[in-house]
Amino acid sequence: MQVSNACQPPERPSIEERATDPSTLDGTLVLKLGYWGAEFCGFAAQPGRRTVAGEVERSLQTLLRRDIDLTCAGRTDAGVHAIAQYVSVPVTEAELALPARRLMHGLSALLPDDISPACLYRAPKGFSARFDARARSYRYRIVAGEARPVLAWGHSWWLRNELDVSSMHEAAQALVGEHDFKSFCKATSAEGKPTHRYVARCDVSEAEECGERVICIDVVGNAFLHSMVRTIAGTLVEVGRGHRDASWVADALAACDRKAAGPCAPAKGLTFVGVDYPQELLVPWE
């Protein structure tokens, strides 16, 4: 899916500019990974806390026997899961010659059970998993009704009341396009920072996963603010419960005030499901 670049976050140097940095090595290793977020204090490294970045960095440093500089496609909060997070690491010419089987075997052995290395790619010198991403995709899962979820328990928000999915989907369309999403992000994180973003798609639908009925909120955009998708989910649930009309979401968006939107939904229902890159930049590591 092609996503507008009109509302890209600032300070986005081109891959050519990054490649001329004298500290950049000869190429880039790109790792696609998944993780179960329940036991992590988010993606970003934090001293004294268990994080995804901390575990991945330690594993790669052991494998490559040196310090590394790791960049991710999008930092997730504590408790949020991922099935397609991407991280990039500049590597030397000698490291570019290492076989994929050896690297994947080493990562699988070194990483903990709640992080899964899925694929390895080569990318040009100066490639960044963050800056070269054209779009990011999230799915928020909700189980609605009196029946407690079983297999979806750890990655969905259980609500005992039924939800009007069609009204939620109708309301979600007000969020599609280029907007100021200040109402849909953590207030303290928006101070003094640009809050315009582009949302290419925001759909609400029902699905069956492992025999359980799940309501899915799928959001695709160029970039996201702190807690933006979870606040979108919490806001749409207010419509689904019948507490608000579908038109209220557009009003909340226009207000540019965090107090105007709904609550931030629980972290465990959110999964980072994909990143879109220019096809020519990533080549499978063999």
N, C-alpha and C positions, 0 to 999 in steps of 0.2 A: 504494500500500500504506500502510495506517495503521500507525504505529509508536508504541509506548508512550512517554510523556513522563516516566515515573516516575524514570528515571535520567539525566535531562538534566544536563549539566555545570553547575556553579554560575555565579552572576553572569550571569544571562540576562534582561536587562531587556526589557520588552514593547515592541512597536513604537510604542505610544502614548507610553511614557516616552522612547523615543529621539527621537520626533518633536518633543518639547518642548525638546530640547537647542538652545540658541540658536546653536550652531555648525553645526547641520544646515541644509542648503540646501533648495531648494524641491521637490525630487523626487529620484528615484534612477534611475540608469542601471544595468542589470544585463546583463552580458555572459556568454554561454555560450561557452566556448572549449575546444579540445583542444590537447594538446601531446605531443610526443615527448620523453620525459624524459631520454634518454641523455646529452645535453650540458649538463644543468642541475644545479646544486648544490641541488636542491629547489625548492619554490615560493617560500618566504619570502625576502624581500630580505635580502641579506648584503653588507656592504661589500667591494668588490674581487672579488666572485664573480658568475658568470652565473646568474641565477635567473629563474624565470617571472615572479614579481611585479615584478622589476626591469625586465624587458623590457616588460611590459604597462603599468607606470606611466610609463615613458619615452614610450611610444607615445601614451597618453592625454593626458599633459601636453603633448606636441607638438600633438596634435589640438585640445585645448581651450584651449591657450595659458595654462595656469595649473598650480599645484601641485594634486595630487589626494590624496584619502584613500581607499585601496583596501582592501576586505575580501573574503576568499575563503570559499567554503563549507567547505573543508578543506585544510590544508597538506599537501602530499605531499613525501616524502623525495627525495633525490638519486636519479635514475635511474628514478623511477616515472612512468608515463605517465597521460594523462587524455583522455577523449573528451567529457566533460561536466562540466568544472569551471565553477563560477559565481563571478563577482566582482561586487561592487556598489560604486558610486561616487556619492556625493551630487552633484547637479547643480543649476544655476541655472534660473530660469524661461526665460531666453533659450536655454539649451542644450537644454531640453526641446522647443523648437521646431525643432531641427535635424532634417532628414530622415534616416531610417534608411540610405538608399542612400549619402548623403554620409559618414555615420559609418563604415559598413562598408567603403566604398571606402578611406577614410583609414586605418582599422586594418589592412586587408589589405596596404596599401602600406608601412606603418610597422613592422609586426611581422615578426620573422624567419621563415624558412621552417618552423621546427619548432614554431611556435605558430599555430593556426588559429582565427580568430574565426568562430563558427558562427551565433549568433543574438543579437539585441538585444531587451531588454525594458524597459518602464517599470515602476517600482514606486513605492509611496507614499513620502512623506517619512519618513525614519527606518528604512526597510527595510534589513536586513543579510543578506547572503548567508550569513553564519555563523549568526546567532542565529535567523533565521526558517526555517532548514532543519529539516524534520521527520524526514528520513532521508537517509542517504548509502549508496551502493552501490559495491562494489568487485568486480572479477573478477581472480583469480590464475590464470594459465595455466601448464600443465606439459606438456611433450612427453616421453613415456616410451617407451623402446625404443632399439635400436641405431641406428636411422636418424636422422641429424642433421636437425633442422628446417631448412627453407629460408626460406620466407616468414615463419614464426613465430619465427625466430632472435632477433630483437631485442626481442620482447615475451613471451618464455616462458622457463621454466627447463627445460633439457634434462637428463633423467636417463636413463642407459643401461639401467637395470633397469625391468621392468614394475611397475605399481602395481595394487593391488586397490581399484578405485574404489568398489565396494559397501561394503567395510569402512571406507573413508575417509568415505563419506557417513553411515554408521551412527554412527561416532565423532563426526562433526561435530554431530549433534543434541544432544549434551550441552552445547553452547555456546549453544543457542537459549534466549532468555529473559533475565531480569535477573540478572546475576552480578557478582562482583568479578573483574575480568580482570587482576589484578596479575601472574599467572603469564605473561600473554601480552603484556606490554609491556616496553619498555626499562627496566631496573631503575632507572637514574639519573633517568629522567623521572617515575617514580612516587613519588619521595620527597616526603612531605608533601602529596600531592595525592590527590583522590578517584579511585578506579580502578573504580568500578561503572559498567557500561554495559548497554544493552539491545540484544540481537541478535535481530532479527525473523526472519531466515532465514540458514541456512548450508548450502548444497547443494554436493555434489560430483557432477559428471556428465561425460560424454564428448560431444564435439562435433567436427564436421568444419569447418575453416576453411581456405578456399583449397586444398582437397585434402589437408590434413594433419590427422591425428588429434590432438586437443588435450584434455587433462583440465582442466576448469574448476572452480575453487572460487569460488562466488558468495556474498558476505557482505553483508547489509543490516542496518544498525543506526542508532540515533539519533545516535551519535557514536563516535569511535574513539580509542584511546590510541596513543602513539608506537610504531610497528612492530607494532601489534596484528594486522593482517590477515596480514602476512608471517610472524609467529610462529605464527598459526593454520595457515597453509599448511605451514610447516616441521614442525609437530607432526603434522598429518594425513598428511604424507608418511612419517613414521616408522611409522604404522599401515599405510599402503599398501605399504610395503616388507616388512611382516611383522616388523619389529623390535619392535613393541608391539601389544598387544591393543586392540581398539576401546574397551574400558572404561577404559584408561589415560588417555584425554583428560579424562574426568570427574574422575579422581583428580588430574591435573595442575591442573585448574581449581580444585578445592577446596583445593589446597595453598597458593594465594596466594603463590607463590614462583617467581620467574623460572627458577630452576634446575630446577624440576619439569617444565617443558614442553620442547618440542623446539627445534631451531635456528631462527633467523630466516632465511627464504628470501630469495634474491637479489631486489634491487629491480626488476630489469628485467621480471620476470614479472607485476608488479602494474599494474593500470589502474584509475583512478578513473572509474566508468562512469555515475554518475547522482546526482542530488539531488532530493528530493521537497519541494515547497513548497505551501502552501495555494494552490489554483488561482486564487483571486480576487486574489492579490497581484501576479502577473506578467501584464502585457499586452504583446503584441507591439508593438515600436516601428515606427511607419510613417513 
